[in-house]
Amino acid sequence: GENVEQHPSTLSVQEGDSAVIKCTYSDSASNYFPWYKQELGKGPQLIIDIRSNVGEKKDQRIAVTLNKTAKHFSLHITETQPEDSAVYFCAVTTNSNSGYALNFGKGTSLLVTP
Amino acid sequence: GAGVSQSPSNKVTEKGKDVELRCDPISGHTALYWYRQSLGQGLEFLIYFQGNSAPDKSGLPSDRFSAERTGGSVSTLTIQRTQQEDSAVYLCASSLDPRSTEAFFGQGTRLTVV
């Protein structure tokens, strides 16, 4: 099955700095790559996603880049704020008989200190 | 409702007892997914429903786990003869249809088997 590796597992940055989280995957057929943010006691929430026909996507302070050849994609958060502190998960999937069932990375706990 | 609703929020059960976890997806969403989140395994896919049928049950860890969906809406995940290793947060997600990429998660049910 799909193997998704996510690094780092924990990340601490000063407010205003940038944060980068990286994921690699194994299945070259994967074509959809979302990032989820999970706050304590809540379910994951989609923050940005990218499809395999696009190399980069931006939404205000967050961006995702995809390298299909190398099978890795990254989340970039600029001008970090304390409210960005949460656990971030990358995921990988392809539309199949499972709809868009997600294969998740193990998560990155991001701490933004004032 | 406004979002995916799961009940109960927390469940403590004795080893060997059966439990039922409920998911109310967003109204009109035909695709429904169950995931399990545990410290050791991260977020794992369990089962996918399209309408009332489950084309993919491949993530169910054992035959003690089963799920059903009725009326194309509410889904119930049942765990029989619970074991301590079943302790985890069980998350439900729904999306508009099988080709919709964005999945909306509920807040989860925290199951503790003692």
Interface residues (C-beta under 8 A of the other chain):
Chain A: Y32 P34 Y36 G41 K42 G43 P44 Q45 L46 D49 F89 N95 N97 S98 G99 Y100 A101 L102 N103 F104 G105 K106 G107
Chain B: V4 A31 Y33 Y35 G42 L43 E44 F45 Y48 Q50 P55 D56 S58 G59 L91 A93 S95 P98 R99 S100 T101 E102 A103 F104 F105 G106 Q107 G108
